[in-house]
Amino acid sequence: MTIHPNTFKQTMSRFASGVTVVTTHYQGEKHGMTASSFCSVSLDPPLVLVCIARHVRSHCFIEKSGVFAVNILGADQLEWGMRFAGMKPEIEDRFAGIKARVAATDSPILPDTLGWVDCELRYAYDGGDHTIFVGEVVAGDVNEKNQPLLYYNRAWRELACLEESVMA
């Protein structure tokens, strides 16, 4: 017996997560997509994972190029989250007007994100209709000035800061 897909989706939507844009390149073409399935795996060596649906273009690009970057979006970057999620179909080039740069793997790094990691693909695991890509972090940086963009209950959110004494 298996859980009904709608119940599974509703349950998983109650897990708040950060929003990232996973970028990659292959044969001179760059690609990016919004993803919330991202987490750290190991400190030594530094590994992260992203889960990418098999049917999306980024999947093929990561598989063939063996590289990807993960850009962690701030609350002020909602438009980028929507753009790279395909929610702005009038924007054909998702990188248009964004001064992306590259780091070690030549995957696009978006400007002024909360942080980013640049990765070389180490492992790929079957994850049903997704592939779990594990990358070794070869470069990265952090920006302390923003609040995170969150995704919760199928909606974009901002973090409400709690008093630090509550968290102690």
Sequence and secondary structure as in RCSB ss.txt:
>XXXX:A:sequence
MTIHPNTFKQTMSRFASGVTVVTTHYQGEKHGMTASSFCSVSLDPPLVLVCIARHVRSHCFIEKSGVFAVNILGA
DQLEWGMRFAGMKPEIEDRFAGIKARVAATDSPILPDTLGWVDCELRYAYDGGDHTIFVGEVVAGDVNEKNQPLL
YYNRAWRELACLEESVMA
>XXXX:A:secstr
    HHHHHHHHTTS EE EEEEEEETTEEEEEEE  EEEEETTTTEEEEEEETTSHHHHHHHHH EEEEEE BG
GGHHHHHHHTT  TT SSTTTT   EE TT  EE TT SEEEEEEEEEEEEETTEEEEEEEEEEEEE TT  BEE
EETTEEEE     HHHH 
